[in-house]
Amino acid sequence: MDSPAPGPELLGTRLRHLLDLLDAGVASVYDDLGLQGYRPRFTPVVRVLAAHGPRSIRDLATATGVTHSAASQTVAQMARQGLVTVVPGEDARRRIVRLTSRAERLLPALEVEWEATAAAAAELEKELSAPLSLIVDEALRALRRRPMRQRIAAAMPDPGAG
């Protein structure tokens, strides 16, 4: 079977595949370190909580650049793994997330992994024609300015012109 054309047609599919490859590599390192159940998507939350202490889910979403829903789902998974606790805030609508003692004991091993992962990512970027991190940031800014839905709608033929 032929490989997909390198154009924009399958961009979302190829980006998901890239993310799967990146996450699988990092997850296998966590397994090698004996951190079964720890997932790459936990890292941004753990890093924010380790650096800044307890935070609301909304604050975590903002700090990690994801939606409130995505942050809430990640926190729920982390709570099931015994990495965070979630307690009501002053306002019943706010939930405050804090690292558990189990998560705090993992921090030294995670710090070593984070540094190694950053070095590996920098090495990967040297092999590319442009730094992937900059391209991703550029794409995110472009989609914030003009969402994909608007771009698709503008490219669609006018149904009444017919």
Contacts in CASP RR format, 6 or more apart in sequence:
PFRMAT RR
TARGET T0000
AUTHOR 0000-0000-0000
METHOD contacts of the structure
MODEL  1
MDSPAPGPELLGTRLRHLLDLLDAGVASVYDDLGLQGYRPRFTPVVRVLA
AHGPRSIRDLATATGVTHSAASQTVAQMARQGLVTVVPGEDARRRIVRLT
SRAERLLPALEVEWEATAAAAAELEKELSAPLSLIVDEALRALRRRPMRQ
RIAAAMPDPGAG
4 10 0 8 1.000
4 13 0 8 1.000
4 14 0 8 1.000
22 40 0 8 1.000
23 39 0 8 1.000
23 40 0 8 1.000
23 41 0 8 1.000
26 40 0 8 1.000
26 113 0 8 1.000
26 117 0 8 1.000
27 39 0 8 1.000
27 40 0 8 1.000
29 113 0 8 1.000
29 116 0 8 1.000
29 117 0 8 1.000
30 36 0 8 1.000
30 37 0 8 1.000
30 38 0 8 1.000
30 39 0 8 1.000
30 40 0 8 1.000
30 113 0 8 1.000
33 109 0 8 1.000
33 113 0 8 1.000
35 106 0 8 1.000
35 109 0 8 1.000
35 110 0 8 1.000
37 81 0 8 1.000
38 81 0 8 1.000
38 83 0 8 1.000
38 106 0 8 1.000
38 110 0 8 1.000
39 77 0 8 1.000
41 74 0 8 1.000
41 77 0 8 1.000
42 74 0 8 1.000
42 77 0 8 1.000
42 78 0 8 1.000
42 81 0 8 1.000
42 83 0 8 1.000
43 110 0 8 1.000
43 114 0 8 1.000
44 63 0 8 1.000
44 64 0 8 1.000
44 65 0 8 1.000
44 66 0 8 1.000
45 60 0 8 1.000
45 64 0 8 1.000
45 71 0 8 1.000
45 74 0 8 1.000
45 75 0 8 1.000
45 78 0 8 1.000
45 84 0 8 1.000
45 97 0 8 1.000
46 78 0 8 1.000
46 83 0 8 1.000
46 99 0 8 1.000
46 103 0 8 1.000
46 107 0 8 1.000
46 110 0 8 1.000
47 114 0 8 1.000
48 55 0 8 1.000
48 60 0 8 1.000
48 63 0 8 1.000
48 64 0 8 1.000
49 55 0 8 1.000
49 60 0 8 1.000
49 84 0 8 1.000
49 97 0 8 1.000
49 98 0 8 1.000
49 99 0 8 1.000
49 103 0 8 1.000
50 99 0 8 1.000
50 104 0 8 1.000
50 107 0 8 1.000
52 63 0 8 1.000
53 98 0 8 1.000
53 99 0 8 1.000
54 96 0 8 1.000
54 97 0 8 1.000
54 98 0 8 1.000
55 63 0 8 1.000
55 96 0 8 1.000
55 97 0 8 1.000
56 89 0 8 1.000
56 94 0 8 1.000
56 95 0 8 1.000
56 96 0 8 1.000
56 97 0 8 1.000
57 68 0 8 1.000
57 71 0 8 1.000
57 72 0 8 1.000
57 75 0 8 1.000
57 86 0 8 1.000
57 94 0 8 1.000
57 95 0 8 1.000
57 97 0 8 1.000
58 68 0 8 1.000
58 71 0 8 1.000
58 94 0 8 1.000
60 71 0 8 1.000
60 75 0 8 1.000
60 97 0 8 1.000
61 67 0 8 1.000
61 68 0 8 1.000
61 70 0 8 1.000
61 71 0 8 1.000
61 72 0 8 1.000
64 71 0 8 1.000
66 74 0 8 1.000
75 84 0 8 1.000
75 86 0 8 1.000
75 95 0 8 1.000
75 97 0 8 1.000
78 84 0 8 1.000
78 103 0 8 1.000
79 85 0 8 1.000
79 86 0 8 1.000
82 100 0 8 1.000
82 102 0 8 1.000
82 103 0 8 1.000
83 99 0 8 1.000
83 100 0 8 1.000
83 102 0 8 1.000
83 103 0 8 1.000
83 106 0 8 1.000
84 97 0 8 1.000
84 98 0 8 1.000
84 99 0 8 1.000
84 100 0 8 1.000
84 103 0 8 1.000
85 97 0 8 1.000
85 98 0 8 1.000
85 100 0 8 1.000
86 95 0 8 1.000
86 96 0 8 1.000
86 97 0 8 1.000
87 95 0 8 1.000
87 96 0 8 1.000
87 98 0 8 1.000
88 94 0 8 1.000
88 95 0 8 1.000
88 96 0 8 1.000
89 95 0 8 1.000
89 96 0 8 1.000
121 133 0 8 1.000
124 132 0 8 1.000
125 131 0 8 1.000
125 132 0 8 1.000
125 133 0 8 1.000
END
